């Protein structure tokens, strides 16, 4: 076997530290593996596999076989697995020599993942994950990915992860059920390999000939990725009609800060507005005096927001447990006249069906109210390529046993999974309601500290900084 050393570049820190760097690849790179020390990938032009060691050197192992696509590391045997038409090759990671060959009845494989005694093989022709049992040397089942152009597969965090070059996202699958349980957006154009190693997600970006680290956050409820940052300056114009404003207060709601968007650096031009809270919501509050005049008011403030693409997925763990609404959602729903008793699974079906038949967000909200489902309205700016495209009203619903989930758009295809909910990184929520009523602006006013807060209409303009 011919081996060639190529010195592309040298790092001051070892590669196995897996820093968030980008590593240059050769042409036609495909697949990605990690043996604990080195990255490995396939060069389909050379019909070879290539190792990147801890100081950045690349070593080529020519295999001389066409249509090499799948590559993985079997930690149990300490071997590199490479898939060619109708065979799996086992290679020694030290010498690159072939130590064993396994015949398989699959001619066009996109990727392979080793999990215990099984190989999960991604069949490129059918888009199906085939499960190969090493003890019996048989294919024992599998599942269809339902992806348009699946390209690679890996295993990590008790899940299978499959890249799809149709939308260049990474989809997480339950190994037992074969169902999608989340996804990660990459913002790339040509993903040809995927690797989950520890807390790091790496992909092969064929277009730019690089291995790239894709930052993401994974929890039991959602996966967040694809971050965008926005800096806004907001101007509010509103009127105060009171003759005397002594002891009155004005509160300006902050944009909500949560897993979907992280709000930072909220600063008001008028220093008399001070940070405070209304019903656990952050606001800037101004206490008025006899010197303040009624009539038109202008308030300016600025903030930055880091937004992420959030994909929520409701698993059976949430749907099969008994649950009741927590006390803090009481302001966001009305108990129906009929005592409707549903389990979380019923509520999920009801939300899905209502999205299908509703003609507008307001229509959807009314139907949710009728069924006693908590609803929180919000107004958001939708961006396109960094520029504001539109301002839209939308909402979140509280799924019993699960929590708040966004309904940014009603549109659903007949094949859409009812367990999926998402909010895009290009959607920035300006403000949300304090109760079941729609908030008409982020401006609230009360005559004194013992009075109720009144939501005032306001003209809202903003600049992107």
N, C-alpha and C positions, 0 to 999 in steps of 0.2 A: 504494500500500500504506500503510495507516494504522499509525503507530507511536505508542506511548504510553510515557512514562517514569514509573516508579514507584520512589520512594526508600524502601526498606524499612529499611535500616540501613547504617552506615558502619563499616569496620574500620580499625584503625590500621596494619595491615600489608596489603600487596597480596594479593588473592585468589589470584593465580597462584602464590604460594608454597605453596598447597594445604596449609594447616595442618589439623590434625585438629579442625576446627570443624564445626558443623552450620548449614546455610544454609536459611532459610525459603523455601517455595515457595507458589504459588497452589494452588487446588483442582484436583483431577483431573490432577496432574502425571504425565507418562509419558515414559520414555526419558531419556537423559543423554548429552551430548557435551562435549568440551573442545577448543577451537581453539588452545590454547597460551597464551591470555590469559583467556578467558571460558568459563564454563559455559553450556550451552544445554539446554533441555528443552521438551517439548510440553505445552501446556494444552489437553486434549481438549475441555473445555467451550467455551473461546473460539475453538476451531479456529485456534490460533495457536502460534507458537514464541516462547520467551522467553529472552533473554540476560541473564546476571548478569555485570556487568563487575567490574573489579579493586577498585572502592570500594564494591561492594554494591548498585549501582543495577540495577534490572531494566527491560529495554526489551522491549516486546511488538511482534511482527510478525504482524499478522493475515493468514492465508493464505486463510481462508474455505472450507476444505475439510474435510469430515467424515472421521472415522476416521483421523486422523493418529496414528501410533504410533511408527514407527521414526525415529531421529535419530542421526546420526554425523558425524564430521569426516573428510573425505578430505584427508589431508596432502599427497598428490601434487599435487592440483589447488588446494588451499587453499579448498575449498568445504564448506559445511554440506549434508549429505544428509538429506532428509526423505522418508519414504515415506507416500504416500496410496494408496487403492485403485487398483491397476493402473498405478501410476506412481511413479518416483523423481524428486524435485525437487532441483535443485542451486541453492544460495543463496549469494550473496556475503555473507560474515560481517561486512563493514563496513556495507553498506546494507540487508541483509536481502532484497534483490531476487532474484527467480528468474532465473537465467541459462540454465537448460536443463531439459528434461524428458525422461525415459526411460520408455518403455512397457514394462511387465512383465506377464506373465500370472498375477499373483497379486493377489487382491482383499482378503485379510485378513492383513496383515503385522504382526508383533509387534516387529521390530527389524531393524537393518542394521549390518553392519561392513564397512569398506573395507580390503582387504588386497591391495596391489599392483594388479594388473589385474583383480581379482575383487571382487565384492560378495557377502558371505555374508548371505543374507536369511532371517530366521526366519519361517516360515509358521505363522500362528496356528491355522489349521484342522487341519493335519496334525501339527504339532509337528516338522516337518522343516526342516533347514537347507538351503536351495536356493542353489546357487552360480551366480552370474550372471557371464558372461565379457564384459567391456566391449568387447573387440576384435571379437567375433562377434555381440554383442547376443543371446546365447542362454543359456538355463539348461543347464548342462553336468553336472548331477549334484547330489549332496549326501548327507546322512545324516539318519537319524531321531535325535532327541535322547533318546527314551525317557523324557522328563519328562512329568509329569501336566499341569502348567500353566506352560509356558515363557512368559516375558514380555519379555525383552530380551536382546540379544547385543552383545558388544564383542570387540575383538581387543587382545592385549597379551602380551608375554613369549613370543612364538612359539606362542600358543594362542588358542583361542576360549573366551569365558566367557559362560555363559548363566544367567540368573536363573530360578528356578522359584518361583512364588508358592504352590505346594502346601505346600512346607516352608520357603520363604523362604531357600533356600540358593543359592549360586552354584556352578555346575559348570564345571570346566575340561575342554576337549576338544582332542584332537589334530587339527590341521587336515588332516592327510593321511589318517588312518584313520577319523576321526569318533568315536573311542572316548573315553570319559570317563577322565581321568587324575588327577582329584582334585576336591575340593569344599571350600567355605568356608561355615560356619554363620554366620548374621547375627543371630539372636535377635530379628528383627523380624516384623511380621505382614503387611505389605503392600508387598513390594518390587516396584517398577514400572520400574526403570531400573538399569543397571549400566555402570560405566566403570572401566577400569583405565588409569591415567595414571602412568607411571613406577613408583614403588613403592607408590602409593596406590590402594586400591580404594574407589570411591564408589558408593553406591546411592541411588535415590529411594525414600524411605519415604513412601508416599502417605498412610498413616493419620495420621502426625504432621506431614505437609506439610514435609518436610525433606530436604536432601541430607546423607547421613551417610557418614563415613569408617569403613570396617570394617577394623580391624587384623588382620593375618594374617602368618604366616611361611611362606615357600615354599622347599622344598629339592628335591633330586632324588628324595627318597624319600617325602616327605609334605607335606601342607599343614596348618598349625595355625591355629585360630581359636576364637572363642567362649569367651573366658577367664572363669573363675570363681575367686574367692579364698576359702580356708577357713582358719580359725584354730582349732587343736585343742589341748586339754590331755589327755594320755594318762596313765592310771594302770595300772601293771602289778603284779600280785600273784603271787608264785611262792615255792617253797620250796627251801632248800639243806639237804641231808641230811648233808653232811660233818661229822665231829666237830671237826676242825681246819681252818680256812679259811686258814691261813697260806700265802702264796705263790699262792693261788688268784686267779682273775680272773673278772669278770662283764663281758660286752659286750652292749649294747643296740643292735640294728640301727636305723639311721635309715630313714625312708621313702625309697625311691629317688628321686633327683633326675635327671630326663632331659627329653627333649623333650615328654613327656606331662604332667609336673608338675615345677614348680620349687620345691624345698623351701628354706625360709629360716628363720633364727632359732631353731635347735634349742637349747633351754636346759633343763638338768636342775636340779631343786630341790636335789638333793644335789650339792654342789660337788666331791665326791671323784670323780665321773664326769668323765673328761676326753676330748676328741676323739681318735679314733684310727681305724685301718683293720683290717678282716679281709677278706682276698682282694679288695682294691680296693673294698670296701664301707665306707662311712662308718659308724662306730659311736661310742658313748660308752663308755669302758672304765673299770672300777674295779679297782684292785689291792687285794685283801683282805689283812688281817693277822690276827694271833692275837686281836686285840681284837674282830673281827667275829664275830657269833654265827650259828649255823645256825638253820633254822626259816623262818618266813614273812618274806618281804622285800617291801617296797613301794617302787616307784620311780615318780616322776612327772616328766614332761617335757612341753614344749609346742613347737609349731612352726607356721609358716604355709606354705600351699601355694597356688601359682597354677597352676591346671589349665587345659589347653586341649583343645578338641575336635580330635583328630588323625585325619586320613584318609590312610592309607597306600595307595599304588597301585603295583603291580609292573608295570613296563613291559618291553617286549621286550628292551631293552638289558641287563636283568639276567637274563632267562630264557635268552638265547642264548649266554651266555659260559660258559667252563669255570670251575669254582670248586671249592674244597676248604674244609673247616671250619677256621677259625682256631684257634689253640691255646687261647685264653681261653674257648672254649665246651666244652672237653673234659669238665669236671665235670658237664655237663648232658645227656649222652647216653651210651648203651651201644651199642657196635658189634654189629649183629645177627650171629647165628651164621653165616647165609648172607652171602656178600659181595655185598651189594646195591649196584649201581652205577647211580645215577640222575643225570640232568641237572636243573638248577633247575626247568625246566618240568614235569618228572615229579613233583618234590616239591610244587610248587604244586597240581597235580591231586590228589595223594595227600592233602594237607591239606584240600582242599575236599571230597573224597569222604568222608573220615573224619568231618568235621564233620556231614555229612548222616546218617551211620549211628550215631554215638555217642549214648548215652542219658544221659550225664552228663560233666562236666568230667574226673572221674577216669577214666572209660572212654576218653575221648578221649586223655588223657595216656598211658594204657597202650598204646594203639594207636600213638601217636607213638614211644614207647620201642621197641616191637617193630620199627619200621622205621628205627631209628637216627636219629631227628630230635631235635635238642636241645630240651629243654623246661625252662622256669623257672616254678615255681609262685609265686603271690602271693595275698595276702588284701587285699581292698579294701572301703572303705565306699562304698556307692552313695547319693548324695544326690538329693533331689527337692525343687525349689523352695527350696534352701538348707538343708533339714532332712535328717538322716540317715534313710534308708529301710531299709537292710539291710546286713549284712556278708556278703560272698560270697567264695568261693575261685575263683580263675581262674588263667590262665597266659599266658605268651608262648612262641612257638615260633621257632626260628631257621631261616629259609628260606635254603637254600644259595644263595650268590651275592648275597643281598640284605641279610640282617640280622635282628634281632629284630623280631617283629610281635606285637601283643597279640591274644588270643582272649578277649575279655571275656565273650562270649556264644556259645553253640553255634548258636542258631537261625539258619537260612538258608532263604529261599524258593527255589523252583526257578529263578527268574529272577535271583537274586543273582549279581553278577559275582564270579568266583572271585579276581580280582586285588585286590579291596577288603578292607581291614582297618581297623578303627577303634577308638578308645578315646574315650569321652565325657568332657567336661569335668566331669561330675557323678560320675565314678568316681575316688576317691582311694586309691592303694595305700598301705597301712599298712606292710607289709614284704614282702619276697620271699625265696625260698630261696637258699642259697649253693651248692647243687648239685642233682642230679636228685631228691633226696628232698624231700618237702614239709616246710617249716618250720612247726612247730606254734605258734611264737610268735617275737617278735623278741629273745628272751632266750637268750644263750649263756653257757656256764660251762666252765672248765677248771681242773684241780687245780693246775697250774703251767705255766710258759711252754713246757715240752717236751711237754705232753699235747695230745690232740685236743680241739677244741671240741665240747661237747655241747649240743644244743638242748633247752631246758627248757620244759615246759608252763607256761602263765601265763594268769591271768584278765586280760582286757583290757577296760577301760572308758574312756570318753572324754567330754569336754565340748566343745561348740562355743562358741567365744568370739566 
